Amino acid sequence: MSAVTQSRLLPRAGLALLAVMGSAALFGAAQSQTDRTHPVGKPLQDAGSFAAIGDASRRSAALFSEAGKVLQHPRCLNCHPPTRRPTQGETLRTHMPPIFAGGGEGAGAGVPGMPCATCHRTSNTPTLSAGVTSVPGAEHWSLAPISMAWQGKSLKEICEQIKDPARNGGRSLAQIRTHLAEDHLVGWAWHPGEGREPAPGTQAGFGGLIEAWIATGAHCPAN
């Protein structure tokens, strides 16, 4: 990157870039090569691949298991922690700098003086660091509500949680499909910026699996 480009990038990134570069200097050496460089995401079977399963409940569970490759991928798990602190990277390591979700009207978006938007802008931001090559970003960047935390849970537990309006933000199954298939923040998982593996498949393919899962009775895997 040229000196001119660097001089233009630093003022725009402001605190976000400085914070990430500081973290990279402290923790970049511990970051594995796997975390730093990733090819395209892993494949995801489409809904039609399960048509040969004659029993609807078994087909439904199989569809959700395939969708679970996305739900249990680090791009999703990092923002669905059981604590009110995000994790990061492929190994769900502690977020640096230390961040807390906060409460009140902006719950999940950080605390006063250190909101998520301090570093996470409305789109991915390249950095000048070899340790952290980009800062992830999307509009309304925030942690999932605690009721939607599923790090450490089995696929069966996640499935039951997603179906439960008391734990899914009061959504119907149709609204769950819309959220997972169309929401821009969910969609970030397939466009996570340099240095991160995208979620498997595509958001459209993932949405197709969820739609087929619902159509076959929204049954959950056995474990």
N, C-alpha and C positions, 0 to 999 in steps of 0.2 A: 504494500500500500504506500502511495507517495506521501510526502510530507504535507502537500496541499490537501489531500484527502483526509489525512489524520487531523489537520487543523480544523477542517469543516465538521468532522464527526464528533470531536470532543465537546464543543459547545452544545451541539444538539442533544447528545446523550446525557450531559450534565452529571447529576448525582448517580444516575443508573449505571453509567459506564464506569465511573470511579469506584463505586461500591463493588461491582463485579470484578474489576481488575484487582482491587485490594484482596478480595476473597481468593481470586485465582493465584495470586502471589503466595498466599498462606497455605492454600489447600490443593493447588493444581498439581504439585508433585506427587500427592497421594492418589490422584485420580488415575484410574487405569486407562490403558490405551483403548480398551473396548469402549469406555465412556466417551472418549474424545472423537472417535471417527466411526461413522456408521454408514453402511450402504442403505439401499431402500428397505422398507419394512418387510416383514415376513408375510407369506401368502395367507389368505383367508378364503376358505371354501364358500361358495355362494349357496343360497337357500336351496336351489335346485339339486345340489349334490346329495341331499338327504331324502329325495323323493322316493327312493327305493325302500325306505323304512315304512312298512305297511301300518304298524300301530301308531296312531296319531300321538299318543302320550309319549311314546319312546322317541318319535321323530321330533316332538317339541323339545324334549330334554336334550336331544342331540344338537338341535339348532342353538339352544342357549349355551351349551358347552362350547360350540364353535365361536359364538359371540363373546364368550368368556375370555378368549385369547386377547380381545381388546380390553375388556373390563379389568383383567388382571395384568395388563401390560404396565410397565413403569410410567408411561405417559399419562395413564389414568390414576394409578395408585398414588403417585406423588401428591395429588391434590385431593385424595380421599383418605387422609390419615386418621387413626383413632384418637390422636391427640389434636390439639388446635395449633399444631406446628407442621408446616409442609416438609416434605422430604424432596430429594432431587437426585438426578442421575439414574443410571440403570440399576444401581444397588440400593436405592431408597436411602441414601446416606442423609445425615442431618443437614438441613438447609443452612447455608452460610451466605450472608451473615444470619445470625439467629433471628427468626421471624415468628410472630404470634398472630393468630387470626383476628383477635379483637372481637368486640361485641357491638350491641346497639344496631342502629339502622344499617351500618356498613359491615355487619358481621361477615367475617371471612376475608375481608379486604385489608387487614392489618390494623395496627394500633396508631393513635395520634403520634406524629413525629416519625413514624416508620410504616407508612402504608405500603401495600404491595406495589402501588404505582410509582414509588420512589425508584425502583429498578425496572419493573415490568411495564413497558409502554404498550401502545395499542397494536404493535406488530413486533416481530422478532427484530432484535438489534444486534448487528455484528459488533464484536469487540476487537481490541488489539492484542488480546491475551491468547497465548498458546494453550493455557489450561482450560479456559472457558471461552469457546470461540463465538458464542452468541448468547444473548439474554433472551429467554422466551418472552413472548408478549402477545396479547390479544385484548380486545375491548372487554372491560368489566372483569379483569383478571382477579381471581379470588379463590380461596379454598371452598370446597363443597361444604355444605352444612354438616354438622356433626351427626345428624340423623342419617346422612348418606355416606358415612365413613365405612370403608370396607377393606382397608389394608389388614392382612392377617386372617381374613375370613375365607371359608370354603366357597366354592362356586354355588353350592346349594344355598348357603346363607346369603350370598349376594343376590341370588335370584329371588328369594323370599323377601328380601329387603326392598328390592326394586319394585316388586308388585304391591307392597304395603303402602297405601296412601298416608298412613301415619308416619312413615319414614322416607317417603319419596317426594316430599313437598306438596302432598295433596293431589298428585297427578293420577289420572286414569291411565289404563294401559295404552289407549290411543295417544294420550299426551306424552307418555313415556317414549313411544315410538318417535313422535315428532321431536322431542328433546334430543334423543340420541342420534337421530338421522339428520337433523337440520340445524341444531344449535351451533353457533359459530365457535363457542368456547370448547365444546366437545370436538368440533372439527379441527381445532388447533393440533390435536394429537397426531394428525396425519401430515402436518406442516410445522414440525417443532423447531426448525432452525438448524443451522450447521452444528454438527457434533452430537446430535441426538437421533436415535433410531425412531422412525415413525411407528405408530401403531400398525398392527397387521392389516393388510388389505386396504380398503378405502372406506370413507364414511358412508357412501352409498351402499356398498356391499354389506357393511355392518348393519345399516338400517334395514336392509332386506332380510337379514337373519332375524332381527328383532320383530319385524312385521310378520314373518312366517311363524316365529315362535308364538306370537299372540294368536294368530289364526288357528294354530293347532292346539290351543287350550292353555298356553303359557305355563306348561309344566316345568318343574325344576329338576335338575340332575339329582342323582341319589347321594352325591357327596361333593 
